[in-house]
Amino acid sequence: MVTWARNKTATLGRVGVITLDQARRETARYLAEAREYGEPLAVTQGRKSAGTPTLSDFLTDSFETWAKAHQRDADNSLRAIRKNFAPLLRCRLDEITPKAVEELRTSWLAAGLAPATANRSITRLKGVLSRAVEWGLLADHPLSRLKRLKVDKLGRVRHLLPDEEERLKAALDEREEKIRAERDSANRWRLERDQQPLSDLRQVAFADHLKPLVLLSLNTGMRRGEVFNLHWRDVDLKNKVLTVEGATSKSGQTRHIPLNRPALETLKAWKMQSSGRYVFPGKDGGRLNNIKNSWTALLARAGITDFRWHDLRHTFASKLVMTGAPLNTVRELLGHSDIAMTLRYAHLASDSKAAAVELLG
């Protein structure tokens, strides 16, 4: 509680809901406003709680701990919130208005951000404010009436054309040879100076992790994060199947993906030279988290433009549909929670629509 005059007191908040540091900051704000205006603005403006934290404080003091315990992608989500809503971080939660958020969203769109991406950002902020309502820091959700932008639900499906896939694989092979040649040169230099040579990359199937990563993604349709999270315990080479654990998948549901010949051969060869619990470990043996530079350089080498890592997943799904696989089977392999997301590939089914309209003739 804070007192600024005789019989003039207010409750800042409950222990466990606001921290001591928040209470001290609120006390300083109350007393400064009382000196300047005669009464704290929280009182004259009828705000629900003087202890309502700023968005930044709420994220740091309360939401972050909850998110890391309940959300699989908490670190990336928190980073995105702080970046995208930087102008609102100093606002108290009860000062965040639909108008302020709408203005931010408009600026994103003007800068070229896709509506679907803007929607995801707004959803993240809404989730933060929902926790504030649930925990008693807000009486109502300030963005409950803010509507999502309309987007094309089928979305953009960019997949590799046959010649592009050939160029990508050729670029992978060229990159492998370049890395091996560089290692050969380095070892000759070492031997000339009586130094211990590095391991001979010509004795293993792959020069590094990029080629097996790409080949596995092309042949399983796994999301990038799912591949990065893959453990060897999830790979059954004998029964030719790998498991994507629900805890690491976007849908939260475990799924099993049969390994075709290229995927199986890739994993068998990679296992011979890989160690640790992760199939594709980072430099420290932990989870791999970034291949942006090597991926960008590979696309440039292959002469492929307007293509993202996620489009490897689209390529897997598109090839399945074009060979006649039922959409529900594709849905199960991709791990979509419902068929709606899978329908984006329906137009690739072999002449089914053309055959249907021909019946009218």
PECORHU-V699382 format. One record per helix or strand. SS is the DSSP state (helix for helix, strand for strand). FROM is the first residue (numbers start at 1). TO is the last residue. If there is no record, write none. Layout:
BEGIN
ss={SS & SS}
from={FROM & FROM}
to={TO & TO}
END
This chain:
BEGIN
ss={strand & strand & strand & strand & helix & helix & strand & helix & helix & helix & strand & helix & helix & helix & helix & helix & helix & helix & strand & helix & strand & strand & helix & strand & helix & strand & strand & strand & helix & helix & helix & helix & helix}
from={2 & 8 & 15 & 18 & 20 & 41 & 54 & 55 & 74 & 86 & 92 & 93 & 98 & 115 & 162 & 201 & 209 & 224 & 231 & 232 & 235 & 241 & 246 & 255 & 261 & 278 & 281 & 287 & 292 & 310 & 327 & 339 & 352}
to={5 & 10 & 15 & 18 & 37 & 44 & 54 & 70 & 84 & 88 & 92 & 95 & 110 & 134 & 192 & 203 & 220 & 228 & 231 & 234 & 236 & 244 & 248 & 258 & 271 & 278 & 281 & 287 & 302 & 322 & 334 & 348 & 358}
END
